[in-house]
């Protein structure tokens, strides 16, 4: 009888423990394995985001990236899934995270410059590098003012290539840009190539991606040979490093390369 009584007590205690843990187990939610992506040559933030069905902003936030220039070939990026927990049946949906633009400074940028990660699908116009060389000045705020593009250093006379196919809408001289070429592309994009030594195209010419359009120079407000390159979308300038394939090459930023265009 004693053994039977002890068995009954043990059985009741076990049942009580199961009942106590039951609600916890019922509400436990499976967790999604964390995904990762290894950056490969030719990758862009937009292409990676599109591959995994997420936004570029979410990718930047998940990896605490200060900007696109922080990404390097071989780097492993965490791929966010919106929420790391799968919502159980009948549970409330996870709150949508607030998208905050990535900026380089608290100072107010000119309205024509967009410091945020592009919200559009840039893959509709795949851009390529207009010249081979190190990036010596990046997009955004500099001590000397705001910079609406990137500066790519190259020797005098180096070929400058169209970053995408389109129609030449400007080929001439401007005070700040010196000899400059501007190409209009599909879907509202325009690219700018400034400080050229020679322009090789005329207004109205149709060019293909990779076609030679100019030679590297030092005209306009420039103190060394380089290409000032811009990508504009619907009249606003975006950081080309978000839209160009990896890997870029960076040299020590030299703010004497070009005086501000403002």
C-alpha positions in Angstrom: 0.0 0.0 0.0 2.9 2.4 0.8 4.5 1.8 -2.5 1.1 2.3 -4.3 0.5 5.6 -2.4 4.0 6.9 -3.2 3.5 6.0 -6.9 0.2 7.9 -7.0 1.7 10.9 -5.4 4.6 10.8 -7.9 2.1 10.5 -10.8 0.1 13.4 -9.6 3.3 15.5 -9.2 4.4 14.7 -12.7 0.9 15.5 -14.0 1.0 18.8 -12.2 4.4 19.6 -13.7 3.1 18.8 -17.2 0.0 21.0 -16.7 2.2 23.8 -15.4 4.5 23.6 -18.4 1.8 23.0 -20.9 0.9 26.7 -21.6 4.6 27.5 -22.0 5.2 24.7 -24.4 2.0 25.7 -26.3 3.2 29.2 -26.7 6.8 28.4 -27.6 7.5 29.6 -31.1 10.0 28.1 -33.5 12.9 30.2 -34.4 14.2 30.8 -37.9 17.8 29.8 -38.6 19.9 32.9 -39.3 20.8 33.3 -42.9 24.0 34.7 -44.2 25.4 35.7 -47.6 29.1 35.8 -48.6 29.8 38.9 -50.7 31.1 37.9 -54.1 32.7 40.0 -56.9 30.0 41.9 -58.8 27.5 41.9 -55.9 25.6 45.0 -55.1 23.5 45.8 -52.1 20.4 46.0 -54.2 21.1 42.6 -55.9 21.7 40.9 -52.6 18.5 42.4 -51.1 16.5 41.4 -54.2 17.8 37.8 -54.0 16.6 37.4 -50.5 13.4 39.4 -50.8 14.3 42.1 -48.4 15.0 45.9 -48.6 18.5 47.4 -48.9 17.7 49.4 -45.8 17.0 46.3 -43.8 20.3 44.8 -45.0 22.2 47.9 -44.0 20.6 48.0 -40.5 21.0 44.3 -39.8 24.8 44.5 -40.4 25.3 48.0 -38.9 26.8 49.2 -42.2 27.9 52.8 -42.3 27.5 52.8 -46.1 28.0 50.7 -49.2 31.8 51.3 -49.2 32.0 49.2 -46.0 31.2 46.0 -47.9 34.1 43.9 -49.2 34.3 40.7 -51.2 34.4 37.7 -48.8 32.4 39.5 -46.1 29.5 37.5 -44.6 26.3 39.5 -44.3 23.5 38.6 -42.0 20.2 38.3 -44.0 17.3 39.6 -41.9 13.9 38.0 -42.2 11.9 40.9 -40.9 11.6 39.0 -37.5 13.7 36.1 -36.2 10.6 34.4 -34.7 7.9 32.7 -36.8 4.5 33.9 -35.6 2.4 31.1 -34.3 -1.2 30.5 -35.3 -3.5 33.1 -33.9 -0.6 35.3 -32.7 -0.4 39.0 -33.5 1.8 39.9 -36.5 5.3 41.2 -35.8 5.5 45.0 -35.9 7.0 46.4 -39.1 10.4 48.0 -38.3 10.7 51.7 -39.1 13.0 52.4 -42.1 15.4 55.1 -41.2 17.6 56.7 -43.9 21.3 56.1 -43.6 23.0 59.5 -43.4 26.6 60.6 -42.9 26.0 63.7 -40.9 23.4 65.6 -38.9 23.9 68.5 -41.2 21.2 69.2 -43.7 22.1 68.0 -47.1 21.2 69.9 -50.3 17.8 68.8 -51.5 19.3 67.5 -54.8 21.4 64.9 -52.8 19.8 61.8 -51.4 21.8 60.3 -48.5 19.4 57.5 -47.8 19.7 54.0 -49.2 17.9 54.0 -52.6 14.3 52.8 -52.2 13.9 51.9 -55.9 14.9 48.8 -57.7 18.2 49.8 -59.2 18.7 46.5 -61.0 16.4 47.8 -63.8 19.4 49.7 -65.1 22.6 47.7 -64.3 25.5 50.2 -64.0 29.2 49.4 -64.5 32.2 51.4 -63.5 33.0 54.3 -65.9 36.8 54.0 -65.4 39.3 51.8 -63.7 41.0 53.3 -60.6 40.7 54.0 -56.9 37.9 56.0 -55.4 39.6 59.0 -53.9 36.5 61.0 -52.8 33.1 59.6 -51.8 29.5 60.8 -52.0 28.1 63.1 -49.4 29.5 65.6 -46.9 33.1 66.7 -47.0 35.0 69.3 -45.1 34.9 71.5 -48.2 31.1 71.0 -48.8 28.7 68.5 -50.2 29.7 66.1 -53.0 27.1 64.9 -55.4 29.1 61.9 -56.8 32.3 60.0 -56.4 35.8 60.8 -57.8 37.7 58.0 -59.5 41.4 58.7 -60.0 43.1 57.6 -63.3 46.0 58.8 -65.5 45.5 61.6 -68.0 44.0 60.2 -71.2 42.5 57.0 -69.7 39.3 56.0 -71.5 36.0 56.8 -69.8 33.2 54.4 -70.5 29.4 54.8 -70.5 28.1 53.2 -67.3 25.0 52.0 -69.1 23.4 52.4 -72.5 21.5 55.6 -73.3 21.4 58.9 -75.2 23.9 61.7 -74.7 22.0 64.8 -73.5 25.0 67.0 -72.8 28.5 67.2 -74.1 30.3 70.5 -73.5 31.9 72.7 -70.9 30.5 73.8 -67.5 32.3 76.0 -65.0 32.6 73.5 -62.2 32.6 70.3 -64.2 34.9 71.4 -67.0 34.4 69.1 -70.0 31.4 67.0 -69.1 29.2 64.3 -70.6 25.7 63.5 -69.4 23.8 60.4 -70.6 20.1 59.7 -70.1 19.1 56.1 -69.5 15.8 54.3 -69.2 13.5 54.7 -66.2 14.5 58.3 -65.4 18.3 57.7 -64.7 21.1 60.1 -65.8 24.8 59.6 -65.4 27.4 62.4 -65.3 31.1 62.2 -66.2 33.1 65.4 -65.5 36.6 66.9 -65.7 37.3 65.2 -69.0 40.3 66.0 -71.1 38.3 65.3 -74.3 34.7 64.5 -75.0 34.2 61.8 -77.7 30.4 62.0 -78.1 27.9 64.6 -79.1 24.4 65.4 -78.0 21.9 63.0 -79.5 24.4 60.1 -79.8 23.2 56.7 -78.7 25.8 54.8 -76.7 26.1 51.3 -75.3 27.3 50.3 -71.9 31.0 50.2 -71.9 31.4 52.4 -75.0 34.2 55.0 -74.8 32.7 58.5 -74.4 35.6 60.6 -73.1 39.2 60.7 -71.9 40.2 61.4 -68.3 41.4 64.9 -67.7 41.7 67.7 -65.1 39.3 70.4 -66.5 37.0 72.6 -64.4 37.4 72.7 -60.6 39.9 69.8 -60.3 43.5 69.6 -59.1 44.4 66.2 -60.4 43.4 63.8 -63.1 40.1 62.0 -62.3 36.5 61.3 -63.3 33.7 62.9 -61.2 30.9 60.4 -61.6 27.2 60.8 -60.7 24.1 58.7 -60.9 20.8 60.7 -60.8 17.3 59.3 -60.6 14.4 61.6 -61.4 16.6 64.6 -60.9 18.1 63.6 -57.6 21.7 62.4 -57.0 22.3 59.1 -55.3 25.4 57.5 -53.9 26.9 55.6 -56.9 28.5 53.1 -54.5 25.0 51.7 -53.7 24.4 51.1 -57.4 27.8 49.9 -58.8 29.0 46.3 -58.6 31.6 45.4 -56.1 34.4 45.6 -55.4 35.3 49.3 -55.5 38.9 50.3 -54.7 39.5 53.0 -52.2 42.5 55.3 -51.8 43.1 57.7 -49.0 40.5 60.5 -49.4 42.1 63.6 -50.7 39.7 66.6 -50.5 42.1 68.7 -52.7 41.1 66.5 -55.7 38.1 68.7 -56.5 36.7 71.9 -55.1 32.9 71.7 -54.3 30.4 72.0 -57.1 28.0 73.9 -54.9 
